[in-house]
Amino acid sequence: AYKENYPCGKGLLSRWVRVEKIPNLRDVGGIVNQNGIELQRGVFYRSAGWNDNAVIKKGRPESEWKAGKSRLTEEGKKAAIEKLRLKTDLDLRGDRECWGMTGSPIGEDVRWRHHSFGHYDEFEKKPVFKNSVKKVFEVLSDPESRPLVFHCIGGQDRTGSLAFIIEAVLGVEDEELYRDWECSGFTNPGNWFCHK
């Protein structure tokens, strides 16, 4: 499904990007909206996490917790910086998932922005996520932050919700929104952590 000279081609499959050990990575651009305009490629990417969640043992002191291990190889870092030219890593995970992190696993030159983001109907049920939506869209709307990648751990629920909102705001038709949503299931069949 990956194109060697990405970005190229048309349709959902042409949007997949290969970065070693990072599953469910694809361009938000490349979809054609209701006006027949293809969303610009190379601006926003979505993916699974670039590092594992922190290891937090319930009932154990914080001194025994461990920050999540990077999923990236040196080749993967090189692709993220040279091929995708990423400037910002927008992490949608919760505080405990990101415990111990001080920057992006991609490298020092990539700005790490952490805003815990909900999915589905959590925006209505949990007020903390309403504020998060505003903060996330401030990052997305800042030209200095692009190109950027946004992700949770599996790249499906929180990431999928944000991608769905972005694409809907940009006029993508419902059927295409649903197809894009379902694509994540093909990369994570029964196992969200299929990065090995």
Contacts in CASP RR format, 6 or more apart in sequence:
PFRMAT RR
TARGET T0000
AUTHOR 0000-0000-0000
METHOD contacts of the structure
MODEL  1
AYKENYPCGKGLLSRWVRVEKIPNLRDVGGIVNQNGIELQRGVFYRSAGW
NDNAVIKKGRPESEWKAGKSRLTEEGKKAAIEKLRLKTDLDLRGDRECWG
MTGSPIGEDVRWRHHSFGHYDEFEKKPVFKNSVKKVFEVLSDPESRPLVF
HCIGGQDRTGSLAFIIEAVLGVEDEELYRDWECSGFTNPGNWFCHK
1 13 0 8 1.000
1 16 0 8 1.000
2 16 0 8 1.000
2 17 0 8 1.000
2 18 0 8 1.000
3 9 0 8 1.000
3 14 0 8 1.000
3 16 0 8 1.000
6 14 0 8 1.000
6 17 0 8 1.000
6 18 0 8 1.000
6 83 0 8 1.000
7 14 0 8 1.000
7 15 0 8 1.000
7 27 0 8 1.000
7 30 0 8 1.000
7 41 0 8 1.000
7 42 0 8 1.000
8 14 0 8 1.000
10 30 0 8 1.000
11 30 0 8 1.000
11 31 0 8 1.000
11 32 0 8 1.000
12 31 0 8 1.000
12 179 0 8 1.000
12 180 0 8 1.000
12 183 0 8 1.000
14 30 0 8 1.000
15 26 0 8 1.000
15 27 0 8 1.000
15 28 0 8 1.000
15 29 0 8 1.000
15 30 0 8 1.000
15 31 0 8 1.000
15 41 0 8 1.000
16 25 0 8 1.000
16 26 0 8 1.000
17 25 0 8 1.000
17 26 0 8 1.000
17 27 0 8 1.000
17 45 0 8 1.000
17 83 0 8 1.000
17 84 0 8 1.000
18 25 0 8 1.000
18 79 0 8 1.000
19 25 0 8 1.000
19 47 0 8 1.000
19 72 0 8 1.000
19 76 0 8 1.000
19 79 0 8 1.000
19 80 0 8 1.000
19 83 0 8 1.000
19 84 0 8 1.000
20 72 0 8 1.000
20 73 0 8 1.000
20 75 0 8 1.000
20 76 0 8 1.000
20 79 0 8 1.000
21 71 0 8 1.000
21 72 0 8 1.000
21 73 0 8 1.000
21 76 0 8 1.000
21 195 0 8 1.000
21 196 0 8 1.000
22 47 0 8 1.000
22 48 0 8 1.000
22 49 0 8 1.000
22 50 0 8 1.000
22 71 0 8 1.000
22 72 0 8 1.000
22 76 0 8 1.000
22 80 0 8 1.000
22 195 0 8 1.000
23 47 0 8 1.000
23 48 0 8 1.000
23 154 0 8 1.000
23 155 0 8 1.000
23 187 0 8 1.000
23 188 0 8 1.000
23 194 0 8 1.000
23 195 0 8 1.000
24 46 0 8 1.000
24 47 0 8 1.000
24 48 0 8 1.000
24 154 0 8 1.000
24 155 0 8 1.000
24 156 0 8 1.000
24 159 0 8 1.000
24 184 0 8 1.000
24 187 0 8 1.000
24 188 0 8 1.000
25 45 0 8 1.000
25 46 0 8 1.000
25 47 0 8 1.000
25 48 0 8 1.000
25 149 0 8 1.000
26 45 0 8 1.000
26 46 0 8 1.000
26 47 0 8 1.000
26 183 0 8 1.000
27 41 0 8 1.000
27 42 0 8 1.000
27 44 0 8 1.000
27 45 0 8 1.000
28 39 0 8 1.000
28 43 0 8 1.000
28 44 0 8 1.000
28 45 0 8 1.000
28 46 0 8 1.000
28 163 0 8 1.000
28 166 0 8 1.000
28 167 0 8 1.000
29 38 0 8 1.000
29 39 0 8 1.000
29 40 0 8 1.000
29 41 0 8 1.000
29 42 0 8 1.000
29 43 0 8 1.000
29 44 0 8 1.000
30 38 0 8 1.000
30 39 0 8 1.000
30 40 0 8 1.000
30 41 0 8 1.000
31 38 0 8 1.000
31 39 0 8 1.000
31 167 0 8 1.000
31 172 0 8 1.000
31 176 0 8 1.000
31 180 0 8 1.000
32 38 0 8 1.000
32 39 0 8 1.000
32 172 0 8 1.000
32 176 0 8 1.000
33 39 0 8 1.000
33 170 0 8 1.000
33 171 0 8 1.000
33 172 0 8 1.000
33 173 0 8 1.000
34 171 0 8 1.000
34 172 0 8 1.000
34 173 0 8 1.000
35 171 0 8 1.000
39 167 0 8 1.000
39 170 0 8 1.000
39 172 0 8 1.000
42 84 0 8 1.000
42 147 0 8 1.000
43 146 0 8 1.000
43 147 0 8 1.000
43 148 0 8 1.000
44 140 0 8 1.000
44 146 0 8 1.000
44 147 0 8 1.000
44 148 0 8 1.000
44 149 0 8 1.000
44 150 0 8 1.000
44 166 0 8 1.000
45 84 0 8 1.000
45 86 0 8 1.000
45 147 0 8 1.000
45 148 0 8 1.000
45 149 0 8 1.000
45 150 0 8 1.000
46 149 0 8 1.000
46 150 0 8 1.000
46 151 0 8 1.000
46 155 0 8 1.000
46 159 0 8 1.000
46 160 0 8 1.000
46 162 0 8 1.000
46 163 0 8 1.000
47 149 0 8 1.000
47 150 0 8 1.000
47 151 0 8 1.000
47 155 0 8 1.000
47 159 0 8 1.000
48 151 0 8 1.000
48 152 0 8 1.000
48 153 0 8 1.000
48 154 0 8 1.000
48 155 0 8 1.000
48 159 0 8 1.000
48 187 0 8 1.000
48 188 0 8 1.000
48 192 0 8 1.000
48 193 0 8 1.000
48 195 0 8 1.000
49 71 0 8 1.000
49 91 0 8 1.000
49 93 0 8 1.000
49 151 0 8 1.000
49 152 0 8 1.000
49 153 0 8 1.000
49 154 0 8 1.000
49 155 0 8 1.000
50 70 0 8 1.000
50 71 0 8 1.000
50 72 0 8 1.000
50 80 0 8 1.000
50 89 0 8 1.000
50 104 0 8 1.000
50 105 0 8 1.000
50 106 0 8 1.000
50 149 0 8 1.000
50 151 0 8 1.000
51 67 0 8 1.000
51 68 0 8 1.000
51 69 0 8 1.000
51 70 0 8 1.000
51 71 0 8 1.000
51 72 0 8 1.000
51 101 0 8 1.000
51 105 0 8 1.000
52 68 0 8 1.000
52 69 0 8 1.000
52 70 0 8 1.000
52 71 0 8 1.000
52 153 0 8 1.000
52 193 0 8 1.000
53 68 0 8 1.000
53 93 0 8 1.000
53 97 0 8 1.000
53 98 0 8 1.000
53 153 0 8 1.000
54 65 0 8 1.000
54 66 0 8 1.000
54 67 0 8 1.000
54 68 0 8 1.000
54 96 0 8 1.000
54 97 0 8 1.000
54 98 0 8 1.000
54 99 0 8 1.000
54 100 0 8 1.000
54 101 0 8 1.000
55 65 0 8 1.000
55 66 0 8 1.000
55 68 0 8 1.000
56 65 0 8 1.000
56 96 0 8 1.000
56 99 0 8 1.000
57 64 0 8 1.000
57 65 0 8 1.000
65 99 0 8 1.000
65 100 0 8 1.000
67 99 0 8 1.000
67 100 0 8 1.000
67 101 0 8 1.000
68 100 0 8 1.000
68 101 0 8 1.000
70 105 0 8 1.000
71 105 0 8 1.000
71 195 0 8 1.000
72 80 0 8 1.000
72 105 0 8 1.000
72 106 0 8 1.000
77 106 0 8 1.000
77 107 0 8 1.000
80 86 0 8 1.000
80 106 0 8 1.000
80 110 0 8 1.000
80 149 0 8 1.000
81 106 0 8 1.000
81 107 0 8 1.000
81 109 0 8 1.000
81 110 0 8 1.000
84 147 0 8 1.000
84 149 0 8 1.000
85 147 0 8 1.000
86 106 0 8 1.000
86 110 0 8 1.000
86 147 0 8 1.000
86 148 0 8 1.000
86 149 0 8 1.000
87 109 0 8 1.000
87 110 0 8 1.000
87 111 0 8 1.000
87 144 0 8 1.000
87 145 0 8 1.000
87 146 0 8 1.000
87 147 0 8 1.000
87 148 0 8 1.000
88 110 0 8 1.000
88 111 0 8 1.000
88 112 0 8 1.000
88 113 0 8 1.000
88 139 0 8 1.000
88 145 0 8 1.000
88 146 0 8 1.000
88 147 0 8 1.000
88 148 0 8 1.000
88 149 0 8 1.000
89 103 0 8 1.000
89 104 0 8 1.000
89 105 0 8 1.000
89 106 0 8 1.000
89 110 0 8 1.000
89 111 0 8 1.000
89 112 0 8 1.000
89 113 0 8 1.000
89 148 0 8 1.000
89 149 0 8 1.000
89 151 0 8 1.000
90 113 0 8 1.000
90 115 0 8 1.000
90 136 0 8 1.000
90 139 0 8 1.000
90 140 0 8 1.000
90 145 0 8 1.000
90 148 0 8 1.000
90 149 0 8 1.000
90 150 0 8 1.000
90 151 0 8 1.000
91 98 0 8 1.000
91 101 0 8 1.000
91 104 0 8 1.000
91 112 0 8 1.000
91 113 0 8 1.000
91 114 0 8 1.000
91 115 0 8 1.000
91 150 0 8 1.000
91 151 0 8 1.000
91 152 0 8 1.000
92 115 0 8 1.000
92 116 0 8 1.000
92 117 0 8 1.000
92 118 0 8 1.000
92 136 0 8 1.000
92 150 0 8 1.000
92 151 0 8 1.000
92 152 0 8 1.000
92 158 0 8 1.000
92 159 0 8 1.000
92 162 0 8 1.000
93 114 0 8 1.000
93 116 0 8 1.000
93 152 0 8 1.000
93 153 0 8 1.000
93 158 0 8 1.000
94 114 0 8 1.000
94 116 0 8 1.000
95 116 0 8 1.000
97 153 0 8 1.000
98 114 0 8 1.000
101 112 0 8 1.000
101 114 0 8 1.000
102 112 0 8 1.000
103 112 0 8 1.000
104 110 0 8 1.000
104 111 0 8 1.000
104 112 0 8 1.000
111 145 0 8 1.000
113 139 0 8 1.000
113 145 0 8 1.000
115 132 0 8 1.000
115 135 0 8 1.000
115 136 0 8 1.000
115 139 0 8 1.000
116 128 0 8 1.000
116 129 0 8 1.000
116 132 0 8 1.000
117 129 0 8 1.000
117 132 0 8 1.000
117 133 0 8 1.000
117 136 0 8 1.000
117 152 0 8 1.000
117 158 0 8 1.000
117 161 0 8 1.000
117 162 0 8 1.000
118 126 0 8 1.000
118 129 0 8 1.000
118 132 0 8 1.000
118 158 0 8 1.000
118 161 0 8 1.000
119 157 0 8 1.000
119 158 0 8 1.000
119 160 0 8 1.000
119 161 0 8 1.000
120 157 0 8 1.000
120 161 0 8 1.000
122 129 0 8 1.000
123 129 0 8 1.000
123 130 0 8 1.000
123 133 0 8 1.000
136 150 0 8 1.000
136 162 0 8 1.000
139 145 0 8 1.000
139 148 0 8 1.000
140 148 0 8 1.000
140 150 0 8 1.000
140 166 0 8 1.000
150 159 0 8 1.000
150 162 0 8 1.000
150 163 0 8 1.000
151 159 0 8 1.000
152 158 0 8 1.000
152 159 0 8 1.000
153 192 0 8 1.000
153 193 0 8 1.000
154 184 0 8 1.000
154 188 0 8 1.000
154 192 0 8 1.000
154 193 0 8 1.000
155 184 0 8 1.000
155 188 0 8 1.000
155 192 0 8 1.000
156 184 0 8 1.000
156 185 0 8 1.000
156 188 0 8 1.000
156 192 0 8 1.000
159 184 0 8 1.000
160 181 0 8 1.000
160 184 0 8 1.000
163 180 0 8 1.000
163 181 0 8 1.000
164 177 0 8 1.000
164 180 0 8 1.000
164 181 0 8 1.000
167 176 0 8 1.000
167 177 0 8 1.000
167 180 0 8 1.000
168 177 0 8 1.000
172 180 0 8 1.000
187 194 0 8 1.000
188 194 0 8 1.000
END
